[in-house]
Amino acid sequence: MRPRAPHTSAALLLLGAALLTACAPGGTGPVTPAAPAAPAAVTDAARLTYPLDGYKPTDEESRGIERAQALLTADCMKRFGFAYRPPEQPRPAGAGTASRYGLTDALTASRYGYAPRGGARPPGKAPAQDLGPAGELALGGPPVEGRIPMSLAESERTDSGRRVNGVKVPVGGCGREGFLRMYAPREGAVDALFVFRLEAEAFSRARQDARVAKAVEQWSRCMAEKGYRTDDPVSPQQDLGLSADAAGGPRAVAAAVQDVACKERTRLVGVWYAAEVGFQERAVEQHAETLTRTRSELDARIRLAAARNG
């Protein structure tokens, strides 16, 4: 599979180019695209796409990777004589109520307010398998002293000092070995959190952008017009005095409906999205070489997952 190129959604064409003057992640040069057109209203933030998306697995690919990693951990446990059963990873129940910009869907707001997962209860955890002391040692490894191996190759030549049933326990146990087989089979692999960190920095810088700050201020004033005092568009529940139990009640629904209406009125999500895309594009330019390696390693990971999952 060839590395997928970064992409920007059609919605961004409506938003126009973002004029960003702050420094981009990891760099010193200013971002100076053309002046933006008036951002279009965004009513479904869950469908927005970003330049860094091309370097991350899809939801389905992520589930496949998680499943394969658990099976690789089970393979390791077999060496010690344990029939390890990886815990099930149930999908979250119900529809989510918030995007990275907070609540944005009017229908969800009118039905569920700020209740997480659309008011559905989170899936219960399966009872942990009783492996006994020896099995727990094989799974988690002994306490780590000093540097933990960062690749499978390094782990294989590192002695944890403990054995179970005559077999050397990996540093970090079979849980760590399963992770390294999936994410760092060789030395020099890109940090598994590299793209996440770029995303987080782009999001943070966009939140501090002057245009976004102005839109947030306008949203806050719009909320205040109806008696809601908050300057947090992502998680206003605490400011509004909404406990977890009250997050889906009538008062929460009324606030949530107003929240979404104010976001639409001020075009907050469109402004924020345009700014974040701009910072992500700059990050893609500045980290092109590492991101190319990231995509190549991800493709290998997806192939390994497909092979292990059968």
Backbone torsions as a table, in degrees:
resi	resn	phi	psi	omega
1	MET	NA	130.8	178.9
2	ARG	-79.9	147.0	177.0
3	PRO	-56.9	132.4	178.9
4	ARG	-79.2	139.0	179.5
5	ALA	-74.3	148.9	174.6
6	PRO	-61.1	148.0	-176.7
7	HIS	-136.8	158.3	178.3
8	THR	-127.3	137.9	-174.8
9	SER	-69.3	163.3	177.2
10	ALA	-62.9	-26.0	179.3
11	ALA	-61.2	-31.9	-179.1
12	LEU	-64.5	-29.7	178.6
13	LEU	-63.6	-31.2	177.4
14	LEU	-76.0	-30.0	-178.3
15	LEU	-73.7	-29.2	-176.5
16	GLY	86.4	170.9	179.9
17	ALA	-72.7	145.4	-178.8
18	ALA	-92.5	134.5	176.2
19	LEU	-95.0	103.7	-175.9
20	LEU	-117.5	129.1	-178.9
21	THR	-113.8	-2.1	178.1
22	ALA	-78.7	164.0	177.0
23	CYS	-72.7	144.7	-177.9
24	ALA	-85.0	165.4	-178.6
25	PRO	-56.7	126.7	173.9
26	GLY	73.8	4.7	-176.1
27	GLY	-128.6	178.0	-178.5
28	THR	-120.5	-11.1	-176.8
29	GLY	-83.5	147.7	178.6
30	PRO	-74.6	153.1	175.0
31	VAL	-95.1	119.3	-174.7
32	THR	-132.5	62.5	173.0
33	PRO	-71.6	176.1	179.3
34	ALA	-64.5	157.9	179.4
35	ALA	-60.9	140.9	-174.8
36	PRO	-79.4	153.8	167.8
37	ALA	-79.2	169.5	177.8
38	ALA	-62.2	124.9	-177.3
39	PRO	-61.3	140.9	177.2
40	ALA	-80.0	156.7	177.0
41	ALA	-67.8	138.1	176.5
42	VAL	-113.5	120.0	-176.9
43	THR	-108.6	-8.2	180.0
44	ASP	-138.2	81.0	-176.0
45	ALA	-64.8	-22.8	-178.8
46	ALA	-66.0	-19.5	-177.3
47	ARG	-97.5	0.6	179.7
48	LEU	-70.3	147.4	176.7
49	THR	-121.5	161.2	-171.3
50	TYR	-136.2	155.5	-178.8
51	PRO	-57.4	-31.9	-178.6
52	LEU	-81.8	-5.8	-179.6
53	ASP	-59.3	-32.7	-177.7
54	GLY	-67.4	-7.7	-179.1
55	TYR	-111.8	13.3	179.2
56	LYS	-123.6	154.3	174.9
57	PRO	-72.8	153.7	171.5
58	THR	-70.9	170.7	178.2
59	ASP	-59.0	-42.8	-179.9
60	GLU	-65.3	-41.9	177.7
61	GLU	-64.2	-38.2	178.0
62	SER	-61.9	-43.0	178.7
63	ARG	-63.7	-39.0	178.1
64	GLY	-64.7	-40.5	178.7
65	ILE	-66.0	-43.5	178.7
66	GLU	-61.4	-43.1	-179.7
67	ARG	-64.1	-43.8	-179.7
68	ALA	-66.5	-38.8	178.5
69	GLN	-61.9	-41.0	178.0
70	ALA	-63.2	-38.3	179.4
71	LEU	-69.9	-34.6	176.1
72	LEU	-65.9	-36.3	174.7
73	THR	-63.8	-41.8	178.1
74	ALA	-63.9	-37.9	177.3
75	ASP	-59.3	-42.9	178.7
76	CYS	-62.1	-43.2	-177.8
77	MET	-63.6	-29.0	178.0
78	LYS	-61.4	-30.6	179.7
79	ARG	-62.8	-24.6	-178.1
80	PHE	-99.4	2.0	177.3
81	GLY	88.7	19.8	-178.4
82	PHE	-112.6	133.6	174.9
83	ALA	-90.4	80.7	-175.7
84	TYR	-76.5	131.9	177.0
85	ARG	-107.6	108.3	179.7
86	PRO	-59.1	139.0	179.0
87	PRO	-65.1	146.0	177.7
88	GLU	-67.1	145.0	176.6
89	GLN	-112.4	82.6	-177.0
90	PRO	-67.3	148.4	175.3
91	ARG	-72.3	146.4	178.4
92	PRO	-57.9	139.5	-180.0
93	ALA	-83.3	142.6	174.8
94	GLY	79.2	167.8	179.0
95	ALA	-83.3	141.3	175.8
96	GLY	-69.6	151.8	-177.2
97	THR	-104.8	-9.6	-173.9
98	ALA	-136.7	148.6	173.3
99	SER	-105.3	-170.9	178.1
100	ARG	-65.9	-15.8	178.4
101	TYR	-104.7	17.0	-178.0
102	GLY	90.0	-162.7	-179.2
103	LEU	-72.2	129.0	-176.8
104	THR	-132.7	-10.5	-175.2
105	ASP	-101.2	120.5	-175.1
106	ALA	-65.4	-39.0	-178.2
107	LEU	-66.5	-44.4	177.9
108	THR	-61.6	-42.4	179.5
109	ALA	-60.9	-41.8	-177.2
110	SER	-71.3	-23.5	-179.1
111	ARG	-92.7	-42.9	-168.6
112	TYR	-120.1	-6.1	-175.9
113	GLY	61.3	-127.7	179.3
114	TYR	-105.1	14.6	-178.4
115	ALA	-63.8	128.4	180.0
116	PRO	-67.1	148.5	178.3
117	ARG	56.0	34.9	177.3
118	GLY	61.1	27.5	178.4
119	GLY	85.9	-4.9	-179.5
120	ALA	-78.7	150.6	178.0
121	ARG	-75.8	143.1	177.2
122	PRO	-65.7	148.6	179.8
123	PRO	-63.0	140.6	179.6
124	GLY	-72.8	152.6	179.0
125	LYS	-82.9	139.0	175.9
126	ALA	-70.5	145.3	178.8
127	PRO	-60.4	141.0	-177.6
128	ALA	-68.3	143.4	177.6
129	GLN	-72.5	135.0	178.9
130	ASP	-84.3	104.6	-177.7
131	LEU	-98.4	-10.6	-175.8
132	GLY	75.9	168.5	-177.7
133	PRO	-56.5	-43.2	-178.5
134	ALA	-65.8	-41.6	179.5
135	GLY	-66.5	-39.6	177.7
136	GLU	-64.7	-36.2	177.2
137	LEU	-65.3	-42.0	178.9
138	ALA	-65.4	-37.0	-176.9
139	LEU	-75.4	-45.2	-174.2
140	GLY	-103.4	-14.2	-179.4
141	GLY	77.5	166.7	177.2
142	PRO	-75.2	166.7	175.1
143	PRO	-53.4	136.5	-175.6
144	VAL	-90.4	129.2	174.2
145	GLU	-119.0	126.2	-178.4
146	GLY	88.5	-157.6	-173.3
147	ARG	-76.3	133.8	176.5
148	ILE	-87.9	137.0	179.5
149	PRO	-58.7	137.4	-177.0
150	MET	-104.2	2.0	176.8
151	SER	-147.0	159.3	178.1
152	LEU	-62.9	-39.7	179.4
153	ALA	-59.6	-43.7	179.0
154	GLU	-68.1	-38.3	-179.7
155	SER	-63.0	-39.3	-177.0
156	GLU	-67.0	-23.8	178.2
157	ARG	-103.5	12.1	178.4
158	THR	-110.2	131.8	-178.7
159	ASP	-98.8	122.9	178.2
160	SER	-77.0	-14.8	-178.8
161	GLY	84.8	2.3	-179.7
162	ARG	-127.3	150.3	177.6
163	ARG	-134.3	148.5	175.3
164	VAL	-127.8	126.0	-177.2
165	ASN	52.1	36.0	176.4
166	GLY	81.2	2.4	-177.7
167	VAL	-109.1	136.1	-179.6
168	LYS	-65.0	129.5	178.0
169	VAL	-83.0	128.5	177.0
170	PRO	-63.5	152.1	171.7
171	VAL	-61.4	123.7	-175.4
172	GLY	85.9	-0.8	176.3
173	GLY	71.2	-171.8	-178.5
174	CYS	-66.5	-26.7	176.5
175	GLY	-61.8	-43.2	178.3
176	ARG	-69.9	-38.4	179.8
177	GLU	-63.1	-41.9	178.4
178	GLY	-60.5	-40.2	177.7
179	PHE	-64.0	-46.6	-176.6
180	LEU	-67.6	-36.1	177.0
181	ARG	-61.7	-32.8	-178.4
182	MET	-85.4	-41.4	-169.6
183	TYR	-107.0	-22.5	-176.8
184	ALA	-148.9	63.6	179.9
185	PRO	-66.5	-26.6	179.9
186	ARG	-124.0	159.2	178.8
187	GLU	-68.6	148.6	177.9
188	GLY	88.0	9.1	179.0
189	ALA	-66.0	149.1	177.8
190	VAL	-67.1	139.4	177.9
191	ASP	-52.2	131.3	-178.1
192	ALA	-60.5	-21.6	-178.5
193	LEU	-100.6	10.8	-174.6
194	PHE	-59.7	-50.6	-178.2
195	VAL	-66.1	-39.4	178.1
196	PHE	-58.0	-41.9	-179.1
197	ARG	-67.1	-38.7	176.1
198	LEU	-62.7	-42.7	178.2
199	GLU	-61.4	-46.0	-178.0
200	ALA	-62.5	-39.5	-179.8
201	GLU	-70.0	-39.4	177.7
202	ALA	-63.5	-41.0	178.6
203	PHE	-62.8	-44.9	-178.9
204	SER	-64.5	-43.7	180.0
205	ARG	-66.4	-37.1	177.6
206	ALA	-65.0	-39.1	179.4
207	ARG	-62.5	-30.5	-179.6
208	GLN	-88.6	-6.6	180.0
209	ASP	-61.5	142.4	-175.2
210	ALA	-60.2	-37.9	-179.2
211	ARG	-68.3	-38.7	178.5
212	VAL	-68.7	-42.8	178.4
213	ALA	-58.5	-40.1	178.9
214	LYS	-65.2	-42.2	179.4
215	ALA	-65.6	-38.6	176.8
216	VAL	-63.1	-40.8	177.9
217	GLU	-61.9	-41.7	178.5
218	GLN	-65.4	-40.1	177.0
219	TRP	-62.2	-43.3	-179.6
220	SER	-62.1	-40.9	178.2
221	ARG	-65.9	-38.4	178.0
222	CYS	-62.4	-42.7	177.7
223	MET	-64.1	-39.8	-177.6
224	ALA	-64.5	-28.7	179.0
225	GLU	-59.6	-27.8	179.6
226	LYS	-103.8	10.3	175.6
227	GLY	91.4	12.1	-179.7
228	TYR	-104.2	114.3	-175.8
229	ARG	-99.1	104.2	178.8
230	THR	-161.5	148.9	173.5
231	ASP	-123.3	21.2	-179.3
232	ASP	-116.6	97.4	-177.9
233	PRO	-74.7	-16.0	-178.1
234	VAL	-84.1	-48.9	-177.7
235	SER	-136.9	75.7	-176.8
236	PRO	-81.5	-0.1	-172.6
237	GLN	-57.9	-42.6	-177.9
238	GLN	-65.3	-45.0	177.9
239	ASP	-58.5	-33.8	-175.9
240	LEU	-89.0	1.8	178.0
241	GLY	69.6	32.9	-178.9
242	LEU	-101.7	111.2	177.0
243	SER	-75.1	170.5	179.3
244	ALA	-59.7	-37.5	-179.5
245	ASP	-69.0	-28.3	-177.0
246	ALA	-96.9	2.3	-172.7
247	ALA	-65.9	-19.3	178.8
248	GLY	-114.2	9.4	-178.4
249	GLY	-79.9	176.8	-176.6
250	PRO	-57.2	-40.4	-179.2
251	ARG	-66.8	-38.1	178.7
252	ALA	-68.7	-39.5	178.7
253	VAL	-61.8	-44.1	180.0
254	ALA	-62.3	-41.9	179.0
255	ALA	-67.3	-40.9	-178.4
256	ALA	-64.5	-40.7	177.9
257	VAL	-61.9	-42.5	178.3
258	GLN	-67.2	-38.3	178.0
259	ASP	-55.5	-51.7	-178.8
260	VAL	-65.5	-40.9	-179.9
261	ALA	-61.8	-39.6	179.4
262	CYS	-70.3	-34.9	176.3
263	LYS	-63.7	-41.3	178.7
264	GLU	-68.1	-41.4	-178.5
265	ARG	-63.9	-40.2	-177.9
266	THR	-92.3	-5.3	-177.1
267	ARG	55.3	36.2	-177.0
268	LEU	-59.2	-46.0	-175.5
269	VAL	-64.9	-40.6	178.2
270	GLY	-62.3	-42.2	179.0
271	VAL	-64.5	-46.7	-178.3
272	TRP	-64.1	-44.6	179.7
273	TYR	-60.3	-45.9	-179.7
274	ALA	-60.0	-42.0	179.6
275	ALA	-65.8	-43.9	-178.4
276	GLU	-65.5	-40.9	177.1
277	VAL	-59.9	-41.2	178.8
278	GLY	-59.8	-44.4	179.4
279	PHE	-68.5	-36.7	177.3
280	GLN	-66.2	-41.0	178.3
281	GLU	-60.1	-40.6	178.4
282	ARG	-64.6	-39.9	178.2
283	ALA	-63.5	-39.5	178.4
284	VAL	-62.4	-41.3	178.6
285	GLU	-64.7	-43.9	-173.9
286	GLN	-76.4	-24.8	-177.0
287	HIS	-117.7	32.1	-173.8
288	ALA	-57.2	-44.8	-176.4
289	GLU	-64.4	-47.0	179.9
290	THR	-65.6	-38.0	179.7
291	LEU	-68.4	-32.8	175.3
292	THR	-63.5	-42.2	176.2
293	ARG	-65.1	-38.7	178.7
294	THR	-58.8	-45.1	-179.2
295	ARG	-66.5	-41.2	178.6
296	SER	-62.3	-43.5	179.0
297	GLU	-67.5	-36.6	177.8
298	LEU	-64.3	-42.4	178.0
299	ASP	-60.1	-41.3	177.9
300	ALA	-64.6	-38.5	179.1
301	ARG	-64.1	-41.8	179.3
302	ILE	-64.6	-40.0	177.9
303	ARG	-65.1	-42.9	178.0
304	LEU	-61.5	-42.5	179.3
305	ALA	-62.2	-43.8	-179.7
306	ALA	-62.4	-41.1	-179.8
307	ALA	-67.0	-42.5	-177.1
308	ARG	-73.3	-33.6	-179.4
309	ASN	-77.7	-14.7	178.5
310	GLY	73.8	NA	NA
